[in-house]
Amino acid sequence: MKDFVSREAALDAVRDLHIGLDLDAEAAMHTKRLLQRDGERNLLPKARRLTRTGETRGMMLVGAPGSGKSHLMDRTLGKMGQVLEGTADARPLIACPVPSPATFKSMTLALLEESGFEDANPRQEAWSLWQMFRHRIGLLGTAVVWIDEAQDLFCADRKLILRALKSLMQGDNAVAVILSGTEDLADVIRSDAQVKRRFTAMVLPELVEAVHGDMYCTIMTDYCGRVGLEPPVEADLIGRIFHGARYRFGRAIELLLLAMEFAIEQDDDCLTIDHFASAYAMNEACPSSENVFYVDIYHVLDPDAEDDALASRSRRKRRG
């Protein structure tokens, strides 16, 4: 029991680790260029103005669900330390995920609350609330507004939201805007030429075994060593992991952590493909015949086939 407890504690510590990748440097470059610098090139908690009219700029971080985009941006902003650290009177960074239901008014109310203003009237007209938020960021000296899962925001009120985003990057209280979301977000931003020119874009790549396989093996070996497990030896395991994770880095790491949890629970000394199969079955609720860790020709399986079928049936029911 003592060994189990210590291995569980070690696994919890592993879950808190951040994996440094080349993506970190790219995300930092996109973000830092949004801020002003002093004479010694030190970052300042002020949005950089890049035009004669004083407009600021923004960036999009785009990735598939499970690619790790939210964690990457949170880590990137967190590593900027005191530059974006809030005080009682200043909020250089306001970060907020899109609420549910995702409407312009609900997003504005969430941003106001995140800014420390808790007395907003939800019956007030949406654009009036937005003007109140713009006034708040001026009072708080806000430099950056980050909206996570931003693709959900454009399901309704698209034109109004695009107009609102442009307004955030104009005027005396202009801020830098960071949006993170799926490819749907990129499609919306590209649909408006005036908004598009204000944003740089960073797209998280899909995993490719020939490119990322060795890196993932290194991570897996390191993680196993930290919890007292021998790493797996199956030759085709990486390909199966990547396929089951939809070739998304965040999902591949989550699958590894869950497989390690099974190995520790079973008091095994070595992480094996069976642990990954159990982890995959738990996540996907699939039979062995559709488990990428059991099927010989795993790459012909579509892990999202059942989800797509359910979505199709749901759409037919709504139409009916």
N, C-alpha and C positions, 0 to 999 in steps of 0.2 A: 504493500500500500504506500509506503514511504517513497519508493522508487516511482510509482505511478504518479503520485502527487508532484514530485520534483520534475518529472517529464512533462506533466500538464502545465506546470508553471513555466518551464522552458518554452513550451509551445506558445503560451500566451505572450511571452517575450518576443518570440519570432514574429507573431502577428503584428507587433508594433514596429517592426523593422521597416525602414524605407530602403528600397532598392535603387541605388544610383544608376542612372542610364544616360545615354547621350541626349535623350529627350529632355532631361533636366536643364541642360545648358541652352537648348533651343527655346524652351518655355521661358527661361529667365531672360533671354535676349529679347523676346517679344514683349515681355512685361516691363523690363527696365527702360526700354525706349519710350514708354508712355509717360515717364516721369522726368521732371527737371533735374539738373545737376548743378552743384556749386562750382566755383572756380577750380576746385581740386578734383572734380569729376565724381564727387560723392553724391549719391542719390538724395533728393529732397522730397518731402511729402506734398508735392505739388504736381498737378497734371501739366505735362509739357504741351505747349501751344505751338502748332506747326504751320499756321497760315497767318496772313496779314490780318485777318479778321479775328484771330485768337481762338480758332477751333482746336479742339483736342482730338485725339485718335483712340481707337480701340483695337482689340484683338479677339479672334474667335479661336477656341480650342475645340476641335471637332474629333469625335471618335465614336465607334460603335458602343452600344451598351456593354459594360463589362470591360472596356478597354483601359480603364484606370484614369480617365481624364479629370474627374473631380478630385481624386487624390493628388494627381500631379499638380493641378492648379493650387490646391490648398497648400501643398508642400512648397511650391514656388513662392507664393505670397508670404508664407510663414518664414521662409529663409531670408526674407528681406528685413527681418528684425525690427529695430526701433523705427525704421523709416515709416512703416505703416502701422505702428503700435498706437492704439487708442488711449486717450486719457479721459478725465472727467469732462473736459471742455472741447475735446477734438476727436474726430473720427476719420482719420485719413483713409481708412478702408471700410466700406460697407459691403458685406457679402451676404447673399440671400438666395436660397433655392426657390424655384417657381412653386408657389403654393397650389393647392387643389381646392376648388376648381381654378383652372388657370385662365384668368381674365385680366384685362388691363387694370381694373379696379382692385382685384384681389392682390395683384403683384404690387401695386402702389401702396396699398395698406400694409403689406408685409415689409416693404422697404422702409416705410415710415416707422413701423415698430422696431425694425432693426436699427434705425437711426436713434432710437431712444424716445420717440414720440408715441405715446400710448393712448392719446385722447382723440385720435382721428374718428370722425363720424362716418360710418360706412354708408350712410344714406346721402352723403355729400356727392356732388357730381364728380365723375372720375378725373376729368382734366383739372378741376380745381384742387383735388387731392394731389395730383401730380405737381402742380405749381407749388403746393405746400412742401412737397418733398424737395423740389429744386431749391426752395428757400432754406430748408433744413441743411442741405449739404453745404450751402454757402456759410451758414452759421458755424457748422462743425469743421470747416476746413477740409472737407472730403476731397481726396485726390483720385480715388479709384472706386468704382462700383462694379462688383462681380455678381452676375446672375447665372446660377448653375441650372442645368437641365432646361436651358432657355428654349429648346425646340417646342416644349409644351406651351409656351407662352403665345405662340402664333396660331394656335388652333382656332382662336377667335380674336376679333379686333386687330387683325394684322396691320392694316394701314395706320390705325391709331398708334399702335405700339412702335412701328417704324418711325413715325413722326416723333414720338416721345424719346426714342433713342437718339435721334438727331438733336433734339433739344438739349439732351444731357451734355452734348459735346459742343454747345454753343453758349455764348453769353458770359457774363461776369463769373458765374458759378460753375463753369464748364468743368467736367471731370473726364477722366479716362474710363472707358467702359470695357469690361471683359465679359464675354459670353462663352459659356461652355455648353456643349450639347452634341447631338447626333448630326448626321449628314443632312437631316431635314432642316436643321438650323441654318446650315450653309446655303441650302437651296433658297431659303427665304431671304437671307441677307443679299445673296446674289441677284435676287429679283428686283431690287431697288438700287439703281446705279449710284444715287447720292449716298446711301448708307454703305454700300459695298466699298466705295473708295475710302471710307473712313476706317476700315478694319483690315488689319493683316490677318492671315489665317495660318493655323498650325493644325495639321491633320495627323492623328496618331496612326501609324502603320499597322497592318495586320501582321501576325507572326508568320514567319517563313522558316521552316525547319533548317534549311541550308544556311540561313543567315543568323537565326536566333537560337538554334538548337544547342550549341555549345554554351551560350550564355545561360540558358535555362538549366542545363545540366549542372553548371557551376553553382547556381542558386540552390538547386535541389540538394546537391552534395553538402553545401554549407548549412542549409536548414536541417538536414538529417543529422549532421554532426552536432548541432546545438542541442538536439533533444535525445541524443544517444541511439540513433537509428543508423543502420547501414543503408547506403543508397541503393536503389533498385538496379538490376543488371539487365533487364529485358531490352533487347536491341531496338525494337520498334516502338518503345514506350513513348518517346517524345512526340512522334508523329500522331500517336493516338491521343495524347494529352492535348496537343494543339488543335486537333480536329474536334474533340469533345468540347473544348473551350471556345469554339467558333473562331479560332486564330486570334483571340483577344488576350492581351497580356494579363489584365486584371483577373479575368476568369481562370486563366491557366494557373495563376498563383493561388487563387481561392481553392481550386481543385487539388492542388498540392497540399495545402494546409488541411483540408478535410481528409485526404488520404492519410496524412500523418496522424490525424486524430484517431482514425480507425486503427492504425498500427499500434498506437499507444494504448488504446482501449483494450485491444486484444493481447497486450503484453508481448508483442512481437519484437524481435531484435532487428529485423530488416524490413524496409519499405518495399512492397512488391506491387505488381500489376493488379493483384486481387484487391488491394486496398484502394487503388484508384477506381476499380470497377465498382466497389461498394459506394465510394464517394459519388461517382457518376450516377449510379442508380438512385441514390438518395436525392440528388439534385433534380434529376430528370423524370423520376418515377417511371422508368422504362423497364421492359422485360429484358432478359439476358440476350434475346435474339436481336435487340436493338441497342445493345450496350457496346460502345466503340472499343472497350477493353476486352471484349469476349469474341467479337466477330472477326473472322479471318481477314476479309477484305473490308476493313473498317471505313475506308475513305469513300465508299459508295453510300454510306449512311448519311442522311440529312438530319442532324440533331434538332433542327427547327421544324421538321415536317409536321409533327403533332400540334405544335403551337400554331403553325400556319393553318392547319385544318380546323382547329378550334376557332380561330379568328374568322375564317371563311364561314363557318356555321353560324357564328354570332352575327355576322353581317347579313346573312340570309334571313335570320330570325327577325332582325330589325326591319328589313325591307318588307317581310311578310306582315 
